[in-house]
Amino acid sequence: MATEAAARKRSAGHRLADLFQGRPRLQIGALLAAPGAWLVILYLGSLAVLLITAFWTVDPLSGEVIKGFSLENFESLVNEPVYGTIVWRTVRTAALVTLTDAVIAFPIAFYMAKVASRRGKAILVVAVLMPLWSSYLVKILSWRTMLSEDGVINWALNPIGLHGPGYGLTAVWLVLSYLWLPYMILPIYAGLERIPNSLISASEDLGASPFTTFRRVIFPLAFPAVVAGSIFTFSLSLGDYITPRLVSNSQFIGNTIASSITNDLPFAAALALIPIVVMIAYLSVARKLGAFDHV
């Protein structure tokens, strides 16, 4: 009996193996079935619920959610100038963080990819990844301590008659630039690694200056990687709400949504659609710039 059961089990396994044999599309489909279901049901499903909720309203007297179609939330976003200011402040800060990280990350990534030895490259990769091992909240609180009136930044600047930025928009920019810098370094590093050294040598042999080689050879080839890194820095800055809350008193999209959830969930859902729309537009531009060509 046991032998027959084992034989049936083996034959079932063989039939399943034969089913996948020579059918790469079926193999990939089976492999992606579970994460695909997760994406469609939970992620895209939650976005659909968010979109529906944005058209609901809240009864001003009872505070209960009225599940009916209304454009009231979107009219408030358009007609009240404060929300336009919040959106512009958030997008501007995210763009500034992205630009700052790109400027800082490019020379670091270039040194890692083209100058450092194999051992030095491994050490630098670990050094770039190391900040990601610590808690996101701990890093922000550390910056909050450094930016305080009695923090280490003012302590270091006071002898030369300078003062730190304190809490505010500059603090948000500094903290976000620090937090997301590794997400810019690593894509640029990967993009520079794909550039053959022979192209750089050929440019130098033809008499091009280092600046011309960078402008005509290195940067155009690495630009898609820069755009790919900017997707991370821009989107993460756009949706962050803890950093603005801890190191400034300014309102950003993220902490405005967080403060609206308790009292007016439909309005929070409507406001949450703004970063989604902004990122869809940003990803469309990034695709045209070739950010996904090597994915």
C-alpha angles and dihedrals in degrees: 000000000000090000092052092048091050090049091051090048092050092047091051089051091049091050090051091048090049089051092059096036111115094358107106094170091055090048092051091045092053091046093051097039097095098043089041091054089048091052096047100040103036107023103033090032091056090049089053090051089048091053092049093047091054089068094054124090139209123241106241093215105041098024090226121142114252108213099211136111113272137150092206095111093051091046089055091051091051100039101042110075094206092072092050088053091050093049093048092047091051096046092044092051092047090051092048092049090050093050092046093050092047092053092048097039100050099067091041092050092045092053090048094049103037111017111031122085120246091263093044090049091054091049092050093049090053090047091052092048096044097082088056090063093066125077117277091223093049091055092051092047089049090054090046089056092047092049095049121108091259094037129124093260094061090041090057096043100043095077090061094044098255132124131213123246094255118198119337143074093322089055091051090051093049095047095045091047089054095045097051101035094101089056088060098041097054099053091045090048090052091048094049091048089061093056108096114237087224090071092055091046091049091052090051092046090054089058101258116154119237090257092051091048090052094046098042103031117014103038098045091051093045095042095092088055090051090052090048090053091047089060089064097043095043097046095043091049091045094057101035115117105160096065095052090047095051103039103030144026094225122114119241129178093261100053091039089057091046092052092047098050096081098047104027114018096171092053090048088052091051091049091048090060091066096071089044091056091044092052093048088055091045093050090049090055091044090053091053089050090055101253091142099041094103098036 
